[in-house]
Amino acid sequence: MERRDFLQSSLLTGLAIGMPQIQDKLVVPKLQPKIKLSVSSYSYWHFKGDKFPIEKVIDDAASLGLEGIDVLHRQMESEDNVYLQKIKKHAFLNGIALTCLSIHQGFVTPDKEELKKHVDHTIHCIELAYKMGIPCLRLNTGRWNTIKSFDDLMKNRGIEPILPGYTEDDGYKWCVEGIQRCLAKAEECGVLMALENHWGLGSTPEGMLRIHDTVNSPWLGLLMDTGNFLEDPYTKLEKIAPKASFVQAKTYYGGGEWYSLELDYKRIINILKKVNYQGYISIEFEGKENAYSGVRKSVELLRKALA
């Protein structure tokens, strides 16, 4: 053997010995859960009074050492591109990721024109998220709207009668159709839609999974809101955790706006770790205490649970 060939052969043999292999493939170590903390801009507003500026949410998140903020669409001052890019730049300069754009829409309607309006709104918001560099969009299933007041809906524990003349199956069909009509735009823009357990058909894990699995697209995940399963929350959260793409964590310092839950966040974090969740947990402070102090207490609570 020529000296050059001998050296090359020896080098390759040494590399092969040093590399762990299974059936001639490199061993890829399993990722450990690396959950990051975010905060929702909703935590500072609650739809009360003047809109709390998104820039101030970014500033407070940075001062708390958080890694992102979840933007509530209705809280934005404008949809003008100058405003969108200003928010994106402000977040970047403060080391804050824009993690999710939470929108309001609903696909549970027999009215084709009404459904089209909500589909168009969702597609428009996907484009807004794309312009802002936001990779995730919060979706709702929508409600039957047989209880008009949200306050009354909350008094009824989120349960409302089905629209007369229709069935629950009709609602699922409309919701699936609405989401399917948004998939092409989501894929084009690289924005993952995440369906939240937010009343209506999303009030149960079975309902959420039925919609998710029927749509069956890599551009639809689930959004786990820890405070929207009012009874037996942990069993229900366990059912949707494997398909969760984003998590919103409710806290209620000072008493909740509509209700308060005593949530064991150590237990919830363990549920997420068991399914190797790698994403963000975004704090949704929904208490009546001052927003700044309520968010700070929430951050401390979640950090202890994550430790």
Summary of the structure (lengths in Angstrom):
residues: 307
radius of gyration: 22.5
end to end distance: 58.4
largest distance: 87.3
contacts: 972
relative contact order: 0.13
helix: 47%
strand: 17%
